[in-house]
Amino acid sequence: MSRIDLTEANGFIPEEDSSRVIQATVANSVVEAFARREQMASRTKGVPRFVADAPEIVAEGGTIPEAAATLDEILLTARKYAKIFHISEEDVNDSLVDVLNTYKIEWASRWARKFDNAALGVTAAADGTDTAPFTSVYKSVATSASNQLIQTGGALTFADINDALALVEQGSYFDAANTVFIAHPKMLGHLRGMVDGTGQLVLPNPTAATPGSLFGYPLVVSYGAATSAAATSNPTGNPLLIVGNRQMMINGVRSNVESAVSRDAQFNTDGVQLKVRVRRGFAVADASAYAIVEKTA
């Protein structure tokens, strides 16, 4: 007998946007915090992508030329991330700590980092599984015709970053208002010590509490911005510095983090089961909107 998965009135309680659980996802995921959000009312959704030539001046009474327009779509497919925790009933009832929220916050933090890695750094082709649920930014850039991937085994240089940004600026999807640098934490040490051709630090204030900016564009940190053969919350591959238009990363929101609690399944052990899940899709609208600096050694 097939199982029907209902999303409403099924015992799951969605987290409010202001909850600590949702804050944990935003704090640990650049995709959650910066990517374009697309609400999904079904498991799959086509997002239109429109390309056309510029309009022309037409004399009064003149013939208006036809546009050479192309309309296609980006397909989003929502994938469900879920986990069940077995918790002692005594911990739930006796502890001064809010046990259920503690578990949910930790789950959300780990999921956010894994989601970022799946969206940003996985090197495998998308297969819809936990290994490669989506085509990542890295895979999109590395296999695109433009191949805007800069790999360096030596010291990270001013030219590396300048060249990556220049590739994005020369593309048709460059948008200064939405350009952002995304760096793995291992990249920060290289950036803080990097100098330009005049010996000046590239980061204007390397001792500040936040990463700051590069070339006037925001610099944000993602634990998922590293290469990995399979999606993980702690990738150990090459650290990445990604630059591009954040609106060209599409975060498909099928459902926010939601949870359900059951005592029935663990009745004979005085246990509580906490089930937490979220459903997300992801797609890169166009790989030419991004360039990547990969530190290979």
C-alpha positions in Angstrom: 0.0 0.0 0.0 1.4 3.3 -1.0 2.0 6.0 1.6 0.4 9.4 1.3 2.5 12.2 2.7 0.3 15.0 3.9 1.7 18.4 4.7 -1.1 19.9 6.6 -2.9 18.7 9.8 -0.5 15.8 10.1 0.9 16.5 13.6 3.9 18.5 12.4 4.4 22.0 13.9 6.2 24.5 11.7 8.8 26.7 13.3 8.0 30.4 13.3 10.4 32.7 11.4 11.6 34.3 14.6 12.3 31.1 16.4 15.8 30.1 17.5 15.6 27.1 15.2 15.1 29.2 12.1 17.7 31.7 13.2 20.1 28.8 13.4 19.5 27.9 9.8 20.1 31.4 8.6 23.2 31.7 10.7 24.7 28.5 9.3 23.5 28.7 5.7 24.4 31.4 3.1 21.9 29.9 0.7 19.1 30.3 3.3 20.2 33.9 4.1 21.2 35.2 0.7 19.8 33.2 -2.2 16.6 34.0 -4.0 13.7 32.3 -2.3 11.0 30.6 -4.4 7.9 29.3 -2.7 6.9 25.8 -3.9 3.3 24.6 -3.7 4.2 21.1 -5.0 7.2 18.8 -5.1 8.4 20.3 -8.4 8.2 23.8 -9.8 9.3 25.4 -13.0 10.8 28.9 -12.6 10.6 30.9 -15.8 13.9 32.3 -17.2 13.4 35.1 -19.8 16.1 36.4 -22.1 15.5 39.1 -24.8 17.2 41.8 -26.7 17.0 45.5 -25.6 14.1 47.7 -26.7 14.6 50.2 -29.5 13.4 53.7 -30.2 10.6 53.7 -32.7 9.4 56.7 -34.6 5.7 57.8 -34.2 3.7 55.7 -36.6 6.7 53.4 -37.3 6.7 49.7 -37.3 7.6 48.2 -33.9 10.2 45.5 -34.3 9.6 42.1 -32.9 11.8 40.9 -29.9 14.1 37.9 -30.3 13.0 36.5 -26.9 13.7 33.1 -25.3 11.6 31.8 -22.6 12.7 28.6 -20.8 12.6 27.5 -17.2 14.6 26.2 -14.3 13.2 23.1 -12.7 13.2 22.9 -8.9 12.6 19.6 -7.2 12.1 19.6 -3.4 14.0 17.0 -1.4 13.1 16.1 2.1 15.7 16.1 4.9 14.5 14.4 8.0 15.8 12.7 11.2 14.3 11.0 14.3 15.8 11.6 17.7 15.2 9.1 20.6 15.1 11.2 23.8 14.6 10.1 27.4 11.3 11.1 28.9 13.1 12.0 32.1 15.3 14.5 30.2 12.2 16.1 28.7 10.4 16.3 32.1 13.2 16.9 34.6 15.9 19.0 32.9 16.2 22.7 33.3 17.3 22.8 29.7 14.7 23.0 26.9 15.7 19.6 25.5 13.4 19.5 22.5 14.5 22.9 21.3 18.1 22.1 21.9 17.8 19.0 19.7 16.0 21.0 17.0 18.5 23.8 17.0 21.4 21.4 16.6 19.5 19.6 13.8 18.9 22.9 12.1 22.5 24.0 12.3 23.8 20.7 10.9 21.2 20.7 8.2 22.0 24.3 7.2 25.7 23.5 6.7 24.9 20.3 4.8 22.4 22.1 2.6 25.0 24.8 1.8 27.5 22.1 0.8 25.0 20.4 -1.4 24.2 23.7 -3.1 27.7 25.2 -3.2 30.5 22.6 -3.2 29.4 19.0 -4.1 31.5 17.9 -7.1 29.3 15.0 -8.1 26.5 15.2 -10.7 23.1 15.6 -9.2 21.3 12.3 -8.7 18.5 13.4 -6.3 19.9 11.4 -3.4 21.6 12.4 -0.2 24.9 12.3 -2.0 24.1 15.0 -4.6 20.5 16.2 -4.3 21.1 19.2 -6.5 23.5 20.5 -9.1 25.8 22.7 -7.0 27.3 26.0 -7.9 30.7 24.3 -8.1 29.5 21.6 -10.5 27.6 24.1 -12.6 30.7 26.4 -13.0 33.2 23.6 -13.5 31.2 22.0 -16.3 29.9 25.2 -18.0 31.2 26.4 -21.4 32.7 29.4 -19.8 34.4 27.3 -17.0 35.0 30.3 -14.7 36.9 28.2 -12.2 40.3 29.4 -11.0 42.4 26.8 -9.2 45.6 27.7 -7.3 47.9 25.4 -5.5 50.1 28.2 -4.3 49.4 31.3 -2.3 46.1 33.0 -2.8 46.9 36.2 -4.7 45.2 39.5 -5.3 45.1 38.6 -9.0 43.2 35.4 -8.3 40.3 37.3 -6.7 40.4 40.2 -9.2 40.3 37.8 -12.1 37.3 35.9 -10.6 35.4 39.1 -10.0 36.3 40.4 -13.5 34.8 37.2 -15.1 31.5 37.9 -13.3 31.5 41.6 -14.1 32.0 40.8 -17.8 29.0 38.5 -17.8 25.4 39.4 -18.7 24.1 38.6 -15.2 26.3 41.0 -13.3 24.4 43.0 -10.8 26.4 45.2 -8.4 23.6 45.4 -5.9 23.4 41.6 -5.6 27.0 40.6 -5.9 28.4 38.7 -3.0 31.6 36.8 -2.1 31.1 33.5 -0.3 34.1 32.0 1.5 34.9 28.9 3.4 36.4 29.6 6.9 39.7 28.2 5.7 39.9 30.9 3.1 39.7 33.7 5.7 43.3 33.3 6.9 44.5 33.6 3.3 42.4 36.7 2.7 43.4 38.5 6.0 47.1 38.3 5.0 46.7 39.0 1.4 48.1 42.3 0.0 47.6 44.1 -3.3 50.3 45.3 -5.7 51.1 48.3 -3.4 51.5 46.2 -0.3 48.1 47.2 1.2 45.9 44.7 2.9 43.0 43.5 0.6 40.6 43.3 3.6 40.2 46.9 4.7 39.8 45.9 8.4 41.1 42.4 9.0 40.7 42.7 12.8 37.0 43.4 12.6 34.6 40.9 14.1 32.9 40.3 10.7 34.7 39.2 7.5 33.8 42.6 6.0 33.9 43.1 2.2 36.1 42.5 -0.9 36.2 45.2 -3.5 33.2 46.8 -1.9 31.0 43.7 -2.1 29.8 41.7 1.0 32.0 38.8 2.1 30.1 36.1 3.9 31.2 32.8 5.4 29.8 29.3 4.6 31.0 26.0 6.1 29.6 24.4 3.0 31.8 26.3 0.6 34.3 23.5 0.1 34.5 20.6 -2.4 33.1 17.3 -1.4 32.2 14.1 -3.3 29.0 13.8 -1.3 27.0 16.4 0.7 28.1 16.8 4.3 27.8 19.2 7.1 31.7 19.2 7.5 33.3 19.1 4.1 37.1 18.5 4.1 37.9 19.2 0.5 39.4 22.2 -1.1 38.1 25.6 0.3 36.3 27.8 -2.1 35.8 31.5 -2.7 32.7 32.0 -4.8 31.6 35.3 -6.2 28.5 36.2 -8.2 24.9 37.3 -8.3 23.1 35.9 -5.3 19.7 36.2 -7.1 20.9 33.5 -9.5 20.9 30.9 -6.8 17.3 29.7 -6.4 16.3 28.3 -3.0 13.0 26.4 -3.4 11.0 26.5 -0.2 8.5 23.6 -0.1 8.3 23.7 3.7 10.2 25.2 6.6 11.6 23.3 9.5 8.8 21.5 11.2 8.7 18.9 13.9 6.4 16.3 15.6 6.7 14.5 19.0 5.5 11.0 19.8 5.5 9.0 23.0 3.7 6.0 21.6 6.6 4.3 19.8 8.7 4.3 22.9 6.0 3.6 25.4 7.9 0.6 26.9 11.1 2.5 27.5 9.8 5.8 28.8 11.1 7.4 25.7 10.1 10.3 23.4 10.6 10.5 19.7 11.3 13.8 18.1 11.0 13.9 14.3 12.3 17.0 12.5 12.2 17.7 8.7 12.5 20.3 6.1 11.8 20.3 2.3 14.0 22.3 0.0 14.9 22.5 -3.7 17.9 24.3 -5.2 19.1 25.3 -8.7 21.6 27.6 -10.3 19.8 29.8 -12.8 23.0 30.3 -15.0 26.5 29.2 -14.2 28.0 32.3 -16.0 26.8 34.4 -13.1 29.5 32.9 -10.9 33.2 32.5 -10.7 35.1 30.4 -8.2 38.6 30.5 -6.7 39.6 27.0 -5.5 42.5 26.6 -3.1 43.9 23.2 -4.2 46.8 23.0 -1.8 
